[in-house]
Each structure stands twice: as structure tokens, then as C-alpha cells.
């Protein structure tokens, strides 16, 4: 086979030449970004992952090379040799790192021809995401995505170096493991050797990292692939990556200090941003009270305020009825949103109706509102309040002329969720959020359990191995829903980027928690007996945390979707448009696994 690169080896990338290189003979290799013919002289923006360099084909330098260059087009792969020349002052390109120089080509090798790409290889591309995922090899040539994946690499490298320097061991755990009840559906893998049996792909290395602590390894980490068969959205994928870690002989403060330092290091290395530590901490109860959700965006105000005690006897039956039925009434004061007399009428009825429809997405039955005008309240519900109730609301909500107040009255869950999401929507609509600001917060002391009305049983809010707070252990059987856990989430700009807990290391306490979850001894042994048996061997106090690596990189790169920071992502239907996965196996493969595929209509 002919070696097209014979006598030509790359000396520089397309992003590194500067004025100090003028006069050097260099060899560049890459792709044609764009080609321009200016009166016989051909200019080409030449690209590799490091950047762009302008190369010039001038017949006065080489007639043969200039003639050969006539056929090159976008995305041709070239090798060129030439001399670095300073650009004239009136032809400098300040938008390119290499914009002060260009390369006059005296040798050209066309390494590969290319068809016209289905979309332009530019950062701003008009092609749909479906097309871009189908032709992901072209999409990944775009500078934006290449920078994102380089940032991902840098974040991973910084993580490994930081944890290695602090005594952590990078230990792999199995991908083919046992299915355990941890929340989402498992991906199952049939075993050919053990007919009728299936492995599960791990949703996380949770049980294995606890076993490593019981084995005496003290500090473990992995940057590990995990798998969940669940409905997808912008920040979820069926296969995703975690920074997973576990430590022995530690408490919450130790883990928070280590992980804050990691985040500080990653942001410095990837974005050159100095993150201030320690991070703010709030409890789950405080987060729900102030923000309505457990992953608050701390970059803006608009905090929720409970006014149930003020309106419980109001003539407005919607409020009074909600409270009587065990619900609450909460409000948000949007300063200036009601319009200041003489300058603005504030939010229109159309905008209010849109916000009402938005709240309905989160099951709110309505969105009451009041505009505060000079000397009056403008609202369909203003007439239902007494002067004393108005005075109390004014003081509680800090009402001033020009404000608009939004109320939701419903169950505690619906009120918090609807008003919390409305707060985020108002933050976006009113441009209250600084996209260049990074605000971290720890949310702590989550409930240990929640009650599933459908299945009529308790479920672990995080997982069954999360330890309860010491002072709440006595309430496990008598008041389980008010038992707080030693769980903690790290939240950045309204997105949970990491979560973990101190684990249960006592066999007796673990059995009590499993009993609350309706998992009896025989079932517990069947599902995760290997962990329960290990706990009897002398388990150290331990805890850990897992970061969603994809989400973290997404926020570092200021992207809206983790698909833009993953090389080969799946769609929201868990399909790969590039490879057409998943695909139908052959009959021979199914027979070898003793599997029969039943069509959906046959099930009925």
C-alpha cells in the first residue's frame, strides 16, 4: 500500500503558529474548512482540533501546487508543506489565534477527498439535532463540540490527579452484576452460559464501593459508566458517567470538604474560575420552605413565602379549603412586576395567563394574583380579604406599589412544586439570572423515607443503605416519615450535580430500615445478601458521593443538554441514530440464548 505521508510528517497543529514562527518551514495536516479563490490566489482556512490556520496557494510560489489545489473543496483532508509568513497589517484576523500569520504552500498532498457535507461544519449550524446525531462524525468536527470534549477530558484528568494526590485508589467494579432494587429499571443482559439467568448493568457501583470500604481500602474512586433504563430528558442518558467515591472513618463535613476542593480544582483547570469555598448549606426543609424544590437556584431571589396562617379563615374559599384539607398557601412577590403607576402597567393578562398555564403543568389548579397599585389592590380576589388580612399579607410579603404577588393553594407537594418551578420560570423570563455566575449549595438532612400511595408502602428517598440521623433513629418505627437522613446533595445553579450519604454500617440498623421498606430477611438475603453478610464482618463507618460527570461538564461548558458534552449520545428514545442501535438480533443469537421475542399484540 502506498504511504501517502511519505517524506511528510506533521510539525505543528493548525492552532499554534504565531509571529515567532515566521520564516519556518512547517508541515500541517487537517481538513479544509473553507476555500476562497481571489484572482488566482487560493486561500484556505485549514482546520484540525487545535484551531485554524490560513494557508495560501500562490502560483508565484508553485504553479504545480496551485494547479493541484484547484480541485480541493470543504472537508478534503490535506497535508501541506510551506513557509510561515506574517500577514500584512490590513489583513490581520483578530478572531483567529493564528490570525497574524499564514502559510505559503509549496507542497500539497491530497490525503482524502470528501463529498459535500450534509450541513456546514460551523459552530452555528441550522441542521436539526436528529440530522446532527445521524451524522455525528461530522457534528463532532465542529469547534464547539471539540472544545466541549476537550473540557471533559481536562475535567476527568483534574479529578484523577486531585483524588490520587489525596490517597484515593482508582478501583474498577463489575459491569455484569446482579439486579438489585435501587430505583430505576435495570438493563438486563442474558447469560449464554447460564441459560435463563440474566446479569444487570449497574445503575451505580453503590454496593461494591461499600464492600471496598469493608475490605479496608479507605478511599476509593472511579470515573465510571452507569446504566438506567428510564425515560430520558435533556440531562439524562441511558448510559452516563459518574465520578464515584467512597471514604471510611468520615462524617459529612469530611466528605463535603474533599468534594468542594475537587470542584474548586476542576473549575480552575477547565474554566480558570476561582470557586469560593466552603459552600452554603441548607437543610431539605429550608430548601422546600424557601424555594419549593430540593435543588434551588441561588442566583436570584423570588423566594416563596407561606401565608397559610394569614388566609386560613379568609372569605376566599380556594385558600381556606386548601388549608382545611391539609394543604398550604404560598406566595411569590415579583418586585416591579405589577407596574409602577405612570411608567408601566406591569405584566399583562396574557402573560399572567401563560404563567397560570405553566403552573398547571405541575398540577396547580390555578394561580391567584394581586397587583399592588397606589391606594388599591388590583385583583379578582382582593375583595375577599379583610383589612387585617391585607395588612398582615402586606407585612409578610413586603408588598410595595408596583409589585405583583402570585399565590398557589393546594397540597404541600403540589404547592411547593408548582410555585418552585414558577419561580425558576420567572427568573428566566425576567432575566434575573446571571449565566456567568456559579452558586453552589449543599442540601442536607433529606427525609429518609417517602410513602408510595400507589404501592401503599415506604420507599427509600435515596437508597436503602443511607443512614438516618442519630437523633432520629428512635422514630424509625413510631414516626418513620419524620426521620431525617444523613444524605446530602450538591446543587449548582438549580441542577443537582452530586449526591451521597453516610451509609449504614450496623447490621441491626440495616435490618430495621429494610423491614420498614417491606423487605423481609429472606428477600433481603436474595437481593443483596452479599452486602448484609459483609456488614457482619466488621464494617467501618463510611460514606461517599457520586457526581453526575456529564451534568458537571454540561454546566462547565454552559450547554443546555448533556448530549452536547458526550461524544456519541442517545436520543430521548434511547436510540443511537449513528449506528441504528438498538437493533434486532438474529434468530441464531436468540436461540443460543434460549430467548423468544413475543410481539406486543400476542401479550393480550
C-alpha positions as CSV (number, residue, x, y, z in Angstrom):
1,X,0.0,0.0,0.0
2,X,1.3,3.4,-0.9
3,X,2.2,5.7,2.0
4,X,0.6,9.0,1.3
5,X,2.6,10.6,4.1
6,X,6.0,9.5,2.7
7,X,8.5,12.3,3.4
8,X,5.8,14.4,5.1
9,X,5.3,14.3,8.8
10,X,3.3,17.0,10.8
11,X,5.4,19.5,12.6
12,X,2.7,21.8,14.0
13,X,-1.0,21.8,14.6
14,X,-3.3,24.3,12.9
15,X,-3.7,26.3,16.1
16,X,-0.2,27.0,17.3
17,X,1.6,29.1,14.7
18,X,2.5,32.7,15.8
19,X,4.7,35.6,14.7
20,X,7.6,33.9,16.4
21,X,7.3,31.1,13.8
22,X,7.7,33.5,10.8
23,X,10.3,32.1,8.3
24,X,10.0,28.5,9.5
25,X,9.1,25.7,7.0
26,X,6.2,23.7,8.5
27,X,4.1,20.8,7.7
28,X,0.4,21.0,8.6
29,X,-2.3,18.3,8.3
30,X,-6.1,18.7,8.6
31,X,-9.4,19.5,6.9
32,X,-10.4,22.3,4.6
33,X,-12.8,24.5,6.5
34,X,-13.5,26.8,3.6
35,X,-11.8,27.7,0.3
36,X,-11.7,31.2,-1.4
37,X,-10.2,32.0,-4.8
38,X,-9.1,35.6,-5.0
39,X,-8.0,36.4,-8.5
40,X,-5.9,33.3,-9.0
41,X,-4.6,33.0,-5.4
42,X,-6.4,30.4,-3.4
43,X,-6.9,31.0,0.3
44,X,-7.9,28.1,2.6
45,X,-8.9,28.1,6.2
46,X,-7.2,24.9,7.4
47,X,-8.6,23.1,10.5
48,X,-7.6,20.5,13.0
49,X,-8.8,20.1,16.6
50,X,-6.3,22.7,17.8
51,X,-7.7,25.5,15.6
52,X,-7.4,27.2,12.2
53,X,-4.5,28.5,10.1
54,X,-4.9,30.3,6.8
55,X,-2.8,28.6,4.1
56,X,-2.2,30.1,0.7
57,X,-1.8,28.6,-2.8
58,X,0.0,31.2,-4.9
59,X,1.1,30.3,-8.5
60,X,4.1,32.5,-8.0
61,X,5.3,30.2,-5.2
62,X,4.5,26.9,-7.1
63,X,2.5,26.7,-10.3
64,X,2.1,22.9,-10.0
65,X,0.8,23.1,-6.4
66,X,-1.6,25.9,-7.3
67,X,-2.9,23.9,-10.2
68,X,-3.4,20.8,-8.0
69,X,-5.2,22.9,-5.4
70,X,-8.0,23.8,-7.9
71,X,-9.9,20.7,-7.0
72,X,-9.9,20.9,-3.2
73,X,-13.2,21.6,-1.5
74,X,-14.6,21.7,2.0
75,X,-13.7,18.8,4.2
76,X,-10.9,17.5,1.9
77,X,-8.1,16.1,4.1
78,X,-4.7,17.6,3.1
79,X,-1.1,17.5,4.1
80,X,0.8,20.8,3.2
81,X,4.4,22.0,3.5
82,X,5.2,25.6,3.3
83,X,6.8,28.7,4.9
84,X,5.2,30.8,7.7
85,X,4.7,34.4,6.6
86,X,3.5,37.4,8.5
87,X,0.2,38.8,7.2
88,X,0.0,42.4,6.0
89,X,-1.3,44.8,8.6
90,X,-4.5,45.3,6.7
91,X,-5.2,41.6,6.5
92,X,-4.8,40.6,10.2
93,X,-7.6,38.4,11.6
94,X,-8.1,39.2,15.3
95,X,-10.8,36.5,15.5
96,X,-8.2,33.7,14.9
97,X,-5.4,32.8,17.4
98,X,-3.2,32.4,14.3
99,X,-4.6,35.5,12.6
100,X,-1.2,37.3,12.4
101,X,0.4,34.6,10.1
102,X,-0.3,32.4,7.1
103,X,1.5,29.6,5.4
104,X,2.6,29.9,1.7
105,X,2.3,26.3,0.5
106,X,5.0,24.8,-1.7
107,X,4.0,21.1,-1.4
108,X,0.5,19.6,-1.3
109,X,-0.8,16.0,-0.7
110,X,-4.5,15.4,-1.0
111,X,-4.9,12.6,1.6
112,X,-8.7,12.2,1.2
113,X,-11.5,13.5,-1.0
114,X,-14.8,14.4,0.6
115,X,-18.4,14.7,-0.6
116,X,-20.2,18.0,0.2
117,X,-21.2,17.7,3.9
118,X,-24.9,17.4,4.7
119,X,-24.5,20.5,6.8
120,X,-21.9,23.2,7.3
121,X,-19.2,22.4,9.8
122,X,-19.7,25.6,11.7
123,X,-20.5,26.3,15.4
124,X,-23.8,27.8,14.4
125,X,-25.5,25.1,12.3
126,X,-29.0,25.1,11.0
127,X,-29.3,21.3,10.8
128,X,-31.7,19.6,13.2
129,X,-30.4,17.6,16.2
130,X,-31.7,14.4,14.5
131,X,-29.5,15.1,11.4
132,X,-26.5,16.0,13.6
133,X,-26.8,12.8,15.6
134,X,-27.2,10.7,12.5
135,X,-24.0,12.2,11.1
136,X,-22.3,12.6,14.5
137,X,-18.8,12.1,12.9
138,X,-19.4,15.4,11.1
139,X,-21.0,17.1,14.0
140,X,-18.0,16.3,16.2
141,X,-15.8,18.2,13.8
142,X,-17.4,21.5,14.9
143,X,-15.1,23.6,17.1
144,X,-17.8,23.9,19.8
145,X,-18.2,20.2,20.4
146,X,-14.5,19.6,20.1
147,X,-13.9,22.2,22.9
148,X,-16.6,20.6,25.0
149,X,-15.0,17.1,24.7
150,X,-11.5,18.6,25.5
151,X,-13.1,20.3,28.5
152,X,-14.5,16.9,29.5
153,X,-11.0,15.3,29.2
154,X,-9.5,18.1,31.3
155,X,-12.1,17.7,34.0
156,X,-11.5,14.0,34.1
157,X,-7.8,14.5,34.3
158,X,-8.1,17.1,37.0
159,X,-10.4,14.8,39.0
160,X,-7.9,11.8,38.9
161,X,-4.9,14.0,39.8
162,X,-6.8,15.6,42.7
163,X,-8.0,12.4,44.2
164,X,-4.8,10.5,43.6
165,X,-2.9,13.2,45.5
166,X,-5.3,12.6,48.4
167,X,-4.8,8.9,48.9
168,X,-7.7,7.6,46.8
169,X,-7.4,4.4,44.8
170,X,-8.9,4.0,41.4
171,X,-10.6,0.6,41.6
172,X,-12.8,-0.9,38.9
173,X,-16.1,-2.6,39.8
174,X,-18.1,-5.1,37.6
175,X,-20.4,-4.1,34.7
176,X,-22.1,-7.5,34.7
177,X,-23.7,-7.8,38.1
178,X,-26.9,-8.8,40.0
179,X,-30.1,-6.9,39.6
180,X,-31.0,-5.0,42.8
181,X,-34.0,-2.8,43.7
182,X,-32.4,0.7,43.6
183,X,-35.0,2.8,41.8
184,X,-34.9,2.9,38.0
185,X,-35.2,-0.1,35.8
186,X,-32.1,-2.2,35.2
187,X,-30.7,-3.1,31.8
188,X,-30.6,-6.9,31.7
189,X,-28.0,-8.9,29.9
190,X,-28.8,-12.6,29.1
191,X,-26.2,-15.2,30.1
192,X,-25.4,-17.8,27.4
193,X,-23.5,-20.0,29.8
194,X,-26.3,-19.9,32.5
195,X,-29.5,-20.3,30.5
196,X,-32.4,-18.4,31.8
197,X,-30.3,-16.2,34.0
198,X,-29.5,-12.5,33.5
199,X,-26.9,-10.1,34.5
200,X,-27.8,-6.4,35.2
201,X,-25.8,-3.5,34.1
202,X,-25.0,-1.3,37.2
203,X,-27.1,1.7,38.0
204,X,-24.2,2.7,40.2
205,X,-21.3,0.9,42.0
206,X,-23.1,1.5,45.3
207,X,-22.9,-2.0,46.8
208,X,-19.4,-2.7,45.5
209,X,-17.9,0.6,46.8
210,X,-19.4,-0.2,50.3
211,X,-17.8,-3.7,50.0
212,X,-14.4,-2.0,49.3
213,X,-14.7,0.0,52.5
214,X,-15.5,-3.1,54.4
215,X,-12.4,-4.7,52.7
216,X,-10.3,-1.9,54.2
217,X,-9.4,0.2,51.2
218,X,-10.3,3.5,53.0
219,X,-10.6,5.8,49.9
220,X,-11.9,4.6,46.6
221,X,-12.9,6.4,43.4
222,X,-13.9,5.7,39.8
223,X,-14.9,7.7,36.8
224,X,-17.4,5.0,35.8
225,X,-20.1,4.3,33.3
226,X,-23.6,3.6,34.8
227,X,-26.8,2.4,33.2
228,X,-30.5,3.1,33.8
229,X,-33.5,2.1,31.7
230,X,-35.6,5.2,32.3
231,X,-37.4,7.9,30.4
232,X,-35.0,10.5,29.1
233,X,-34.7,14.3,29.1
234,X,-32.1,16.9,28.4
235,X,-29.9,15.9,31.4
236,X,-30.4,12.1,31.2
237,X,-29.0,9.3,29.1
238,X,-29.4,5.5,29.4
239,X,-25.7,5.3,29.8
240,X,-24.0,8.0,31.8
241,X,-20.8,8.7,33.7
242,X,-20.3,9.3,37.4
243,X,-17.3,10.5,39.5
244,X,-17.9,7.9,42.2
245,X,-16.1,7.9,45.6
246,X,-16.3,6.4,49.0
247,X,-14.4,7.0,52.2
248,X,-14.0,5.3,55.6
249,X,-13.9,6.8,59.1
250,X,-15.5,10.0,58.0
251,X,-18.5,12.2,58.6
252,X,-20.5,14.6,56.4
253,X,-18.0,17.5,57.0
254,X,-15.0,15.4,55.7
255,X,-16.8,14.4,52.5
256,X,-18.0,18.0,51.9
257,X,-14.5,19.4,52.4
258,X,-12.9,16.8,50.0
259,X,-15.6,17.3,47.3
260,X,-15.6,21.1,47.5
261,X,-11.9,21.0,46.9
262,X,-12.4,18.7,43.9
263,X,-15.0,21.1,42.4
264,X,-12.7,24.1,43.0
265,X,-9.8,22.3,41.2
266,X,-11.9,21.2,38.2
267,X,-13.3,24.7,37.7
268,X,-9.9,26.3,37.9
269,X,-8.4,23.8,35.4
270,X,-11.2,23.8,32.9
271,X,-12.5,27.4,33.1
272,X,-9.9,29.3,35.1
273,X,-12.6,30.2,37.5
274,X,-11.9,30.6,41.2
275,X,-14.7,29.0,43.2
276,X,-15.1,30.2,46.8
277,X,-15.4,27.6,49.5
278,X,-16.9,26.4,51.8
279,X,-20.3,26.2,50.0
280,X,-23.5,27.4,51.7
281,X,-25.5,24.6,53.4
282,X,-29.3,24.5,53.9
283,X,-31.5,21.7,55.1
284,X,-34.1,20.0,52.9
285,X,-36.8,21.5,55.0
286,X,-35.4,25.0,54.5
287,X,-35.0,24.4,50.8
288,X,-38.6,23.4,50.4
289,X,-39.8,26.3,52.5
290,X,-37.8,29.0,50.7
291,X,-37.7,27.6,47.1
292,X,-40.3,24.8,46.8
293,X,-37.8,22.3,45.4
294,X,-34.8,20.5,46.7
295,X,-32.4,21.8,44.0
296,X,-32.7,25.5,44.4
297,X,-31.1,28.1,42.0
298,X,-29.4,30.5,44.4
299,X,-28.5,33.1,41.8
300,X,-31.7,35.2,42.3
301,X,-34.4,36.0,44.9
302,X,-38.1,35.5,44.5
303,X,-38.3,33.2,47.5
304,X,-41.5,31.5,48.4
305,X,-43.4,32.7,51.5
306,X,-46.0,30.6,53.4
307,X,-49.1,32.7,54.2
308,X,-51.4,29.9,55.3
309,X,-51.8,31.2,58.8
310,X,-53.0,34.6,57.5
311,X,-55.5,33.4,55.0
312,X,-56.8,30.2,56.7
313,X,-60.1,32.0,57.6
314,X,-60.3,34.2,54.6
315,X,-63.6,34.5,52.6
316,X,-61.7,33.3,49.6
317,X,-62.8,29.7,49.7
318,X,-60.0,28.4,47.4
319,X,-57.4,29.3,50.1
320,X,-59.5,28.4,53.1
321,X,-60.5,25.0,51.6
322,X,-56.9,24.1,50.7
323,X,-55.7,24.7,54.2
324,X,-58.7,22.9,55.8
325,X,-57.8,19.8,53.7
326,X,-54.2,19.8,55.0
327,X,-52.7,21.9,52.2
328,X,-50.9,25.2,52.3
329,X,-51.0,28.6,50.6
330,X,-47.7,30.1,49.4
331,X,-46.8,33.3,47.5
332,X,-44.1,34.9,45.5
333,X,-43.6,38.7,45.4
334,X,-42.3,39.8,42.0
335,X,-40.9,43.3,42.7
336,X,-41.9,45.8,40.0
337,X,-43.9,43.1,38.1
338,X,-47.2,44.8,38.8
339,X,-46.0,48.0,37.1
340,X,-45.3,51.4,38.7
341,X,-48.0,53.9,38.2
342,X,-47.3,56.3,35.4
343,X,-44.5,54.3,33.9
344,X,-45.6,50.7,33.3
345,X,-48.8,48.6,33.7
346,X,-46.6,45.6,34.6
347,X,-47.4,42.0,33.5
348,X,-50.3,41.8,31.0
349,X,-53.2,39.4,31.4
350,X,-51.8,37.4,28.5
351,X,-48.5,37.0,30.5
352,X,-50.4,36.1,33.7
353,X,-52.5,33.5,31.7
354,X,-49.3,32.0,30.3
355,X,-47.8,31.7,33.8
356,X,-51.1,30.1,35.0
357,X,-50.8,27.5,32.3
358,X,-47.2,26.9,33.2
359,X,-48.2,26.3,36.9
360,X,-50.8,23.9,35.7
361,X,-48.1,21.6,34.2
362,X,-47.1,20.9,37.8
363,X,-50.8,20.2,38.8
364,X,-51.7,23.6,40.3
365,X,-55.4,24.1,39.8
366,X,-54.9,27.8,39.5
367,X,-52.7,30.8,40.0
368,X,-54.1,33.7,42.0
369,X,-52.5,37.1,41.7
370,X,-52.6,40.6,43.1
371,X,-51.1,43.8,41.6
372,X,-50.2,46.5,44.1
373,X,-51.3,49.9,42.8
374,X,-51.2,53.2,44.6
375,X,-54.1,53.1,47.2
376,X,-55.6,49.8,45.9
377,X,-55.1,46.1,45.2
378,X,-55.9,45.2,41.6
379,X,-57.1,41.6,41.5
380,X,-60.2,39.4,41.2
381,X,-59.5,38.1,44.7
382,X,-58.8,41.4,46.5
383,X,-62.4,41.8,47.7
384,X,-62.3,38.6,49.7
385,X,-59.7,39.8,52.3
386,X,-60.4,41.9,55.4
387,X,-58.3,44.9,56.2
388,X,-56.5,43.0,58.9
389,X,-55.6,40.2,56.4
390,X,-54.5,42.7,53.9
391,X,-52.2,44.4,56.5
392,X,-50.7,41.0,57.5
393,X,-50.1,40.0,53.9
394,X,-48.5,43.4,53.2
395,X,-46.1,43.0,56.1
396,X,-45.3,39.3,55.5
397,X,-44.7,39.7,51.7
398,X,-43.1,43.1,51.9
399,X,-45.7,44.4,49.4
400,X,-45.0,47.8,47.7
401,X,-46.5,49.7,44.9
402,X,-45.6,48.2,41.6
403,X,-45.3,44.6,42.9
404,X,-47.3,41.6,41.7
405,X,-48.0,38.7,44.0
406,X,-48.6,35.1,42.8
407,X,-50.3,32.6,45.1
408,X,-50.8,28.8,44.8
409,X,-53.1,27.0,47.2
410,X,-53.0,23.2,47.1
411,X,-51.5,20.2,48.9
412,X,-48.0,20.8,50.3
413,X,-46.4,18.8,47.4
414,X,-48.3,20.5,44.6
415,X,-47.9,24.0,46.1
416,X,-44.2,23.7,46.5
417,X,-43.5,22.1,43.2
418,X,-45.7,24.4,41.1
419,X,-44.5,27.6,42.8
420,X,-40.9,26.5,42.9
421,X,-41.0,25.8,39.2
422,X,-42.8,29.1,38.6
423,X,-40.0,30.9,40.5
424,X,-37.5,29.4,38.1
425,X,-39.6,30.3,35.1
426,X,-40.0,33.9,36.3
427,X,-36.2,34.1,36.9
428,X,-35.7,33.2,33.2
429,X,-38.5,35.4,31.8
430,X,-37.5,38.5,33.9
431,X,-33.7,37.9,33.1
432,X,-32.9,37.7,36.8
433,X,-30.3,35.0,36.3
434,X,-26.6,35.8,35.6
435,X,-25.5,33.0,33.3
436,X,-21.8,33.7,34.3
437,X,-22.4,33.2,38.0
438,X,-21.8,29.8,39.7
439,X,-23.7,29.4,43.0
440,X,-23.2,26.2,44.9
441,X,-25.3,25.0,47.8
442,X,-25.4,21.8,49.9
443,X,-28.9,20.5,50.6
444,X,-28.8,18.2,53.7
445,X,-31.0,16.1,56.0
446,X,-33.3,14.8,53.4
447,X,-36.2,12.6,54.7
448,X,-35.0,9.0,55.0
449,X,-38.3,7.6,53.6
450,X,-41.3,8.6,51.5
451,X,-44.7,6.9,51.2
452,X,-45.8,5.5,47.9
453,X,-49.6,5.9,47.7
454,X,-49.8,3.5,44.7
455,X,-47.9,0.6,46.3
456,X,-49.0,1.5,49.8
457,X,-45.5,1.2,51.3
458,X,-42.5,3.2,52.3
459,X,-39.6,3.7,49.9
460,X,-36.1,5.0,50.5
461,X,-35.8,8.6,49.2
462,X,-32.2,7.9,48.2
463,X,-31.4,4.2,48.7
464,X,-31.8,1.6,51.4
465,X,-28.3,2.0,52.7
466,X,-28.5,5.6,53.7
467,X,-28.0,6.2,57.5
468,X,-30.6,8.1,59.5
469,X,-29.6,10.9,61.7
470,X,-28.6,9.6,65.2
471,X,-31.2,11.7,67.0
472,X,-34.0,10.3,64.7
473,X,-33.2,6.6,65.0
474,X,-35.7,6.2,67.8
475,X,-38.5,7.4,65.5
476,X,-37.9,4.7,62.8
477,X,-40.9,2.6,63.8
478,X,-43.1,5.2,65.5
479,X,-42.7,8.2,63.1
480,X,-40.8,7.0,60.0
481,X,-41.8,9.9,57.7
482,X,-40.2,12.4,60.1
483,X,-36.9,10.5,60.2
484,X,-34.1,12.6,58.6
485,X,-31.2,11.0,56.8
486,X,-27.5,11.7,56.6
487,X,-27.9,12.4,52.9
488,X,-26.6,15.5,51.1
489,X,-26.8,16.8,47.5
490,X,-24.5,19.4,45.9
491,X,-26.6,21.7,43.8
492,X,-25.2,24.2,41.2
493,X,-27.4,26.8,39.6
494,X,-30.6,24.8,40.2
495,X,-29.1,21.5,39.0
496,X,-28.2,18.6,41.3
497,X,-24.6,17.7,40.3
498,X,-23.8,15.3,43.1
499,X,-25.4,13.4,45.9
500,X,-24.4,11.0,48.6
501,X,-24.8,10.0,52.2
502,X,-23.2,8.4,55.2
503,X,-24.0,4.7,55.0
504,X,-25.5,2.3,57.5
505,X,-22.6,0.2,58.8
506,X,-24.6,-1.6,61.6
507,X,-26.3,-4.9,60.7
508,X,-29.1,-4.3,63.2
509,X,-29.8,-0.8,61.9
510,X,-29.7,-2.0,58.3
511,X,-32.3,-4.8,59.1
512,X,-34.6,-2.2,60.8
513,X,-34.5,0.0,57.7
514,X,-35.1,-2.9,55.3
515,X,-38.1,-4.0,57.4
516,X,-39.6,-0.5,57.1
517,X,-39.3,-0.9,53.4
518,X,-41.2,-4.1,53.5
519,X,-38.1,-6.2,52.6
520,X,-38.1,-9.3,54.8
521,X,-34.9,-11.2,55.7
522,X,-35.3,-13.9,53.1
523,X,-35.9,-11.3,50.3
524,X,-33.1,-9.1,51.6
525,X,-30.7,-12.0,51.5
526,X,-31.7,-12.9,48.0
527,X,-31.3,-9.4,46.6
528,X,-28.2,-8.1,48.5
529,X,-27.2,-10.7,50.9
530,X,-23.5,-10.3,49.9
531,X,-23.6,-6.8,51.4
532,X,-25.5,-7.8,54.5
533,X,-23.1,-10.7,55.1
534,X,-20.2,-8.4,54.7
535,X,-21.6,-6.0,57.3
536,X,-21.3,-8.8,59.9
537,X,-17.5,-9.0,59.3
538,X,-16.7,-5.6,60.9
539,X,-17.7,-2.6,58.8
540,X,-16.1,0.8,59.3
541,X,-18.2,4.0,59.4
542,X,-18.2,5.1,55.8
543,X,-19.9,7.4,53.3
544,X,-19.5,8.8,49.9
545,X,-20.8,10.8,47.0
546,X,-21.3,10.5,43.2
547,X,-21.1,13.4,40.8
548,X,-23.0,13.3,37.6
549,X,-20.0,13.9,35.4
550,X,-22.0,14.6,32.3
551,X,-24.1,17.3,34.1
552,X,-21.0,18.8,35.6
553,X,-19.3,19.2,32.3
554,X,-22.5,20.5,30.7
555,X,-22.6,23.3,33.3
556,X,-18.8,23.9,32.9
557,X,-19.4,24.4,29.1
558,X,-22.6,26.4,29.6
559,X,-24.6,24.0,27.5
560,X,-28.3,23.1,27.8
561,X,-28.1,19.4,27.2
562,X,-25.6,16.7,28.2
563,X,-25.8,15.4,24.6
564,X,-23.5,18.3,23.7
565,X,-20.8,17.0,26.1
566,X,-21.0,13.3,25.2
567,X,-19.2,12.0,22.1
568,X,-21.9,9.5,21.0
569,X,-25.2,10.2,22.9
570,X,-28.5,8.5,22.6
571,X,-31.8,10.3,21.7
572,X,-34.7,10.7,24.1
573,X,-36.0,7.4,22.8
574,X,-32.7,5.8,23.8
575,X,-31.6,5.1,20.2
576,X,-28.3,5.8,18.5
577,X,-29.0,7.4,15.2
578,X,-25.4,7.0,14.0
579,X,-25.3,3.2,14.4
580,X,-29.0,2.4,14.4
581,X,-28.8,0.8,17.9
582,X,-30.7,-1.0,19.3
583,X,-31.1,-3.5,16.5
584,X,-32.9,-6.8,16.1
585,X,-30.7,-9.8,16.8
586,X,-30.6,-12.8,14.5
587,X,-32.6,-15.9,15.2
588,X,-29.3,-17.8,15.8
589,X,-28.3,-15.4,18.5
590,X,-31.7,-15.7,20.2
591,X,-31.7,-19.5,20.0
592,X,-28.2,-19.6,21.6
593,X,-29.6,-17.6,24.5
594,X,-32.8,-19.6,24.7
595,X,-34.8,-16.3,24.2
596,X,-38.1,-15.9,22.3
597,X,-39.3,-12.4,21.4
598,X,-43.0,-12.1,21.9
599,X,-44.8,-9.5,19.8
600,X,-46.8,-6.9,21.8
601,X,-50.1,-7.9,20.2
602,X,-49.5,-11.5,21.4
603,X,-49.4,-10.5,25.0
604,X,-53.1,-9.6,25.1
